[in-house]
Amino acid sequence: MEYLGLIFEFLFLGAGVYLYLFASGKLKSRNIAVSEKSEAFRASNGGWLRILSLALMAIMIINIILHIQQIWNV
């Protein structure tokens, strides 16, 4: 059960990285309509989305470190 929680923490860390890459414009879509919509969303919401994704990544990194320490100390 300990490892299942660790897997979910890595998934949330990956979601934070994905959101940061999306908010900073590193991810591009091949579909023109989707690309235009995502650019419009980034223009209006990119600042706070970047901050929240960095916060999510920081929290998940701390959780992963603490979780690994807890597993090794048992």
C-alpha positions as a Markdown table, in Angstrom:
| # | Residue | x | y | z |
|---|---|---|---|---|
| 1 | Met | 0.0 | 0.0 | 0.0 |
| 2 | Glu | 3.0 | 2.3 | 0.6 |
| 3 | Tyr | 4.1 | 2.0 | -3.0 |
| 4 | Leu | 0.6 | 2.8 | -4.3 |
| 5 | Gly | 0.7 | 6.2 | -2.6 |
| 6 | Leu | 4.2 | 6.8 | -4.0 |
| 7 | Ile | 3.0 | 6.0 | -7.5 |
| 8 | Phe | 0.2 | 8.5 | -7.1 |
| 9 | Glu | 2.6 | 11.1 | -5.9 |
| 10 | Phe | 4.7 | 10.6 | -9.0 |
| 11 | Leu | 1.6 | 10.9 | -11.1 |
| 12 | Phe | 0.7 | 14.2 | -9.5 |
| 13 | Leu | 4.3 | 15.4 | -10.0 |
| 14 | Gly | 4.0 | 14.5 | -13.7 |
| 15 | Ala | 0.8 | 16.5 | -13.9 |
| 16 | Gly | 2.5 | 19.5 | -12.4 |
| 17 | Val | 5.3 | 19.2 | -14.9 |
| 18 | Tyr | 2.8 | 18.9 | -17.7 |
| 19 | Leu | 0.9 | 21.9 | -16.5 |
| 20 | Tyr | 4.1 | 24.0 | -16.2 |
| 21 | Leu | 5.2 | 23.1 | -19.8 |
| 22 | Phe | 1.7 | 23.9 | -21.1 |
| 23 | Ala | 1.6 | 27.2 | -19.2 |
| 24 | Ser | 5.0 | 28.3 | -20.5 |
| 25 | Gly | 4.1 | 27.4 | -24.1 |
| 26 | Lys | 6.6 | 24.5 | -24.5 |
| 27 | Leu | 3.8 | 22.1 | -25.6 |
| 28 | Lys | 2.5 | 22.6 | -29.1 |
| 29 | Ser | -0.5 | 21.0 | -30.7 |
| 30 | Arg | -0.6 | 19.9 | -34.3 |
| 31 | Asn | -4.3 | 20.9 | -34.7 |
| 32 | Ile | -4.5 | 24.6 | -35.6 |
| 33 | Ala | -7.9 | 25.2 | -33.9 |
| 34 | Val | -6.7 | 23.6 | -30.6 |
| 35 | Ser | -3.5 | 25.5 | -30.8 |
| 36 | Glu | -5.3 | 28.8 | -31.2 |
| 37 | Lys | -7.6 | 28.0 | -28.2 |
| 38 | Ser | -4.6 | 27.0 | -26.0 |
| 39 | Glu | -2.7 | 30.2 | -26.9 |
| 40 | Ala | -5.8 | 32.3 | -26.0 |
| 41 | Phe | -6.1 | 30.4 | -22.7 |
| 42 | Arg | -2.3 | 30.8 | -22.0 |
| 43 | Ala | -2.5 | 34.5 | -22.7 |
| 44 | Ser | -5.3 | 35.1 | -20.1 |
| 45 | Asn | -4.4 | 32.4 | -17.5 |
| 46 | Gly | -0.7 | 31.6 | -18.0 |
| 47 | Gly | 0.7 | 33.5 | -15.0 |
| 48 | Trp | -1.3 | 32.0 | -12.2 |
| 49 | Leu | -1.2 | 28.5 | -13.9 |
| 50 | Arg | 2.6 | 28.7 | -13.9 |
| 51 | Ile | 2.7 | 29.6 | -10.2 |
| 52 | Leu | 0.2 | 26.9 | -9.3 |
| 53 | Ser | 2.0 | 24.2 | -11.2 |
| 54 | Leu | 5.3 | 25.2 | -9.6 |
| 55 | Ala | 3.6 | 24.9 | -6.2 |
| 56 | Leu | 2.2 | 21.5 | -7.1 |
| 57 | Met | 5.6 | 20.3 | -8.2 |
| 58 | Ala | 7.3 | 21.6 | -5.0 |
| 59 | Ile | 4.7 | 20.0 | -2.7 |
| 60 | Met | 4.9 | 16.7 | -4.6 |
| 61 | Ile | 8.7 | 16.6 | -4.5 |
| 62 | Ile | 8.6 | 17.2 | -0.7 |
| 63 | Asn | 6.0 | 14.4 | -0.4 |
| 64 | Ile | 8.0 | 12.0 | -2.5 |
| 65 | Ile | 11.2 | 12.6 | -0.4 |
| 66 | Leu | 9.3 | 12.2 | 2.8 |
| 67 | His | 7.6 | 9.1 | 1.6 |
| 68 | Ile | 10.8 | 7.5 | 0.4 |
| 69 | Gln | 12.4 | 8.3 | 3.8 |
| 70 | Gln | 9.5 | 6.7 | 5.5 |
| 71 | Ile | 9.7 | 3.5 | 3.4 |
| 72 | Trp | 13.4 | 3.1 | 4.0 |
| 73 | Asn | 13.2 | 3.7 | 7.8 |
| 74 | Val | 10.7 | 0.9 | 8.3 |
